[in-house]
Amino acid sequence: IPRPPNSFIVFRSHWWLENKGCPAVETDHREVSRIVGRHWRALSEDERQPFRRESEVLKREHALKYPGYKYAPGTRKSNKLKKK
């Protein structure tokens, strides 16, 4: 079960949809996250508010779709186990 997106992830998705067609935009998603993180930190609380609201809506929808869901992080298997 996927986790509901937080406000930064909602912002990052919105930013990517607006900018992915631009040839000057980085395509390495690690670097995209760094760039978007700088944009996110530069936003005022008022500018962040729409993304926070959307995140809350998605969180409520997630709770309805997956009642009783509780995030329980597990340890990741190493790639060596997958190759065997």
C-alpha positions as a Markdown table, in Angstrom:
| # | Residue | x | y | z |
|---|---|---|---|---|
| 1 | Ile | 0.0 | 0.0 | 0.0 |
| 2 | Pro | 1.5 | 3.3 | -1.0 |
| 3 | Arg | 1.8 | 6.1 | 1.6 |
| 4 | Pro | -0.3 | 9.2 | 1.1 |
| 5 | Pro | 1.8 | 12.1 | -0.4 |
| 6 | Asn | 2.9 | 14.9 | 1.9 |
| 7 | Ser | 2.7 | 18.5 | 0.8 |
| 8 | Phe | 6.2 | 18.6 | -0.6 |
| 9 | Ile | 5.5 | 15.5 | -2.7 |
| 10 | Val | 2.3 | 17.1 | -4.0 |
| 11 | Phe | 4.3 | 20.3 | -4.8 |
| 12 | Arg | 7.0 | 18.2 | -6.5 |
| 13 | Ser | 4.4 | 16.4 | -8.7 |
| 14 | His | 2.8 | 19.7 | -9.6 |
| 15 | Trp | 6.2 | 21.2 | -10.5 |
| 16 | Trp | 7.2 | 18.2 | -12.6 |
| 17 | Leu | 4.0 | 18.3 | -14.6 |
| 18 | Glu | 4.5 | 21.9 | -15.4 |
| 19 | Asn | 8.2 | 21.7 | -16.3 |
| 20 | Lys | 8.9 | 18.2 | -17.7 |
| 21 | Gly | 8.5 | 19.3 | -21.3 |
| 22 | Cys | 11.1 | 22.1 | -21.0 |
| 23 | Pro | 14.4 | 21.0 | -22.6 |
| 24 | Ala | 16.4 | 23.0 | -19.9 |
| 25 | Val | 14.9 | 20.9 | -17.1 |
| 26 | Glu | 17.0 | 18.2 | -15.5 |
| 27 | Thr | 15.8 | 14.7 | -16.1 |
| 28 | Asp | 17.7 | 13.0 | -13.3 |
| 29 | His | 15.0 | 12.7 | -10.6 |
| 30 | Arg | 17.5 | 13.0 | -7.8 |
| 31 | Glu | 18.6 | 16.4 | -9.1 |
| 32 | Val | 15.0 | 17.4 | -9.8 |
| 33 | Ser | 14.2 | 16.7 | -6.1 |
| 34 | Arg | 17.1 | 18.9 | -5.0 |
| 35 | Ile | 15.9 | 21.7 | -7.4 |
| 36 | Val | 12.3 | 21.5 | -6.3 |
| 37 | Gly | 13.4 | 21.4 | -2.6 |
| 38 | Arg | 15.1 | 24.7 | -3.1 |
| 39 | His | 12.0 | 26.1 | -4.7 |
| 40 | Trp | 9.9 | 24.7 | -1.8 |
| 41 | Arg | 12.0 | 26.3 | 0.9 |
| 42 | Ala | 11.8 | 29.6 | -0.9 |
| 43 | Leu | 8.0 | 29.6 | -0.8 |
| 44 | Ser | 6.1 | 31.5 | 1.8 |
| 45 | Glu | 3.6 | 29.8 | 4.0 |
| 46 | Asp | 0.7 | 31.3 | 2.0 |
| 47 | Glu | 2.3 | 29.9 | -1.2 |
| 48 | Arg | 2.6 | 26.4 | 0.4 |
| 49 | Gln | -1.0 | 26.4 | 1.7 |
| 50 | Pro | -2.7 | 25.0 | -1.5 |
| 51 | Phe | -0.3 | 22.1 | -1.5 |
| 52 | Arg | -0.9 | 21.4 | 2.2 |
| 53 | Arg | -4.7 | 21.5 | 1.5 |
| 54 | Glu | -4.4 | 19.1 | -1.4 |
| 55 | Ser | -2.2 | 16.8 | 0.7 |
| 56 | Glu | -4.8 | 16.7 | 3.5 |
| 57 | Val | -7.5 | 15.8 | 0.9 |
| 58 | Leu | -5.4 | 13.0 | -0.5 |
| 59 | Lys | -4.7 | 11.8 | 3.1 |
| 60 | Arg | -8.4 | 11.6 | 3.8 |
| 61 | Glu | -9.1 | 9.8 | 0.5 |
| 62 | His | -6.3 | 7.4 | 1.4 |
| 63 | Ala | -7.8 | 6.7 | 4.8 |
| 64 | Leu | -11.2 | 5.9 | 3.2 |
| 65 | Lys | -9.5 | 3.6 | 0.6 |
| 66 | Tyr | -7.3 | 1.9 | 3.1 |
| 67 | Pro | -9.1 | 1.9 | 6.5 |
| 68 | Gly | -6.8 | 0.8 | 9.3 |
| 69 | Tyr | -3.6 | 1.6 | 7.3 |
| 70 | Lys | -0.6 | 2.4 | 9.5 |
| 71 | Tyr | 2.8 | 3.2 | 8.1 |
| 72 | Ala | 5.2 | 0.6 | 9.3 |
| 73 | Pro | 8.6 | 1.0 | 7.7 |
| 74 | Gly | 10.5 | -2.2 | 7.1 |
| 75 | Thr | 14.1 | -3.0 | 6.2 |
| 76 | Arg | 14.9 | -3.1 | 2.6 |
| 77 | Lys | 16.3 | -6.2 | 1.1 |
| 78 | Ser | 19.7 | -5.8 | -0.6 |
| 79 | Asn | 20.0 | -6.2 | -4.3 |
| 80 | Lys | 22.2 | -9.3 | -3.8 |
| 81 | Leu | 19.2 | -11.2 | -2.5 |
| 82 | Lys | 17.1 | -10.2 | -5.6 |
| 83 | Lys | 19.8 | -11.4 | -8.0 |
| 84 | Lys | 20.0 | -15.0 | -6.7 |
